[in-house]
Amino acid sequence: MLTKKQLDLLDFINKRVQRDGVPPSFDEMKEALDLRSKSGIHRLITALEERGFIRRLAHRARAIEIVKLPDSMAPKSGGFTPKIIDGDRPDTPRPAAARPVGHVSAQEVPVMGRIAAGVPIAAISEVSHNVAVPTSMMRDGGEHYALEVKGDSMIEAGINNGDVVVIRETQTAENGDIVVALIEDQEATLKRFFRRGNAIALEAANPAYETRVFPDDQVKVQGRLVGLIRTY
């Protein structure tokens, strides 16, 4: 049986993973639970891990995978599918088709190349191969694509160099969304999106990187993060 604080934290992590595809930061957890320090969050996470509800991914900064949910939080239909999955990327393209991955239905989406989680790189529009993505990540419909992450500027959002992010195509975003942003029609980057009056702030999840601010007409949203695939 979980304590109220443990249940509240698990619920918060689950909702953020469902929304963003990645877990919240420790600071966000601390604020959500109204705790004075992050040491309390560490204790709660340890307790949830010991009880088998979450798993911390080794050698990954703050990467958390939800393994199961208590009955009170579990979906009434279907099963719970973690937003972070492990998988091998195929070497050659295969035609997109729905197929099972283990017990999870999956759809193949194109990997468009690499996206910078750091200094922006040239915009990518060429398909390199396909990757199988659980259909639960694409439950909101629309077109999806995947990008391989290059860099470490989003590491505190659980996004590491070499990860594959799943993106839902959209031209709009809400404050706090992790998006693919196209800067001046030339450079693409993966960052948190914030609107500040007539400007757009692209915020990293790594204190080593500064938040970059641009006039709103210089930034175009190309999609919103909905999932993450990690290969070991």
Stockholm file with secondary structure:
# STOCKHOLM 1.0

chainA/1-232         MLTKKQLDLLDFINKRVQRDGVPPSFDEMKEALDLRSKSGIHRLITALEERGFIRRLAHRARAIEIVKLPDSMAPKSGGFTPKIIDGDRPDTPRPAAARPVGHVSAQEVPVMGRIAAGVPIAAISEVSHNVAVPTSMMRDGGEHYALEVKGDSMIEAGINNGDVVVIRETQTAENGDIVVALIEDQEATLKRFFRRGNAIALEAANPAYETRVFPDDQVKVQGRLVGLIRTY
#=GR chainA/1-232 SS CCCHHHHHHHHHHHHHHHHHSSCCCHHHHHHHTTCSSHHHHHHHHHHHHHTTSEEECTTSTTCEEECCCCTTTSCSSSCCCCSEEECCCCSSCCCCCEEEETTEEEEEEEEEEEEESSSCEECCCCCCEEEEEEGGGGTTCSCEEEEEEESSTTGGGTCCTTCEEEEECCSCCCTTCEEEEEETTTEEEEEEEEEETTEEEEECSSTTSCCEEEEGGGEEEEEEEEEEEECC
#=GC SS_cons         CCCHHHHHHHHHHHHHHHHHSSCCCHHHHHHHTTCSSHHHHHHHHHHHHHTTSEEECTTSTTCEEECCCCTTTSCSSSCCCCSEEECCCCSSCCCCCEEEETTEEEEEEEEEEEEESSSCEECCCCCCEEEEEEGGGGTTCSCEEEEEEESSTTGGGTCCTTCEEEEECCSCCCTTCEEEEEETTTEEEEEEEEEETTEEEEECSSTTSCCEEEEGGGEEEEEEEEEEEECC
//
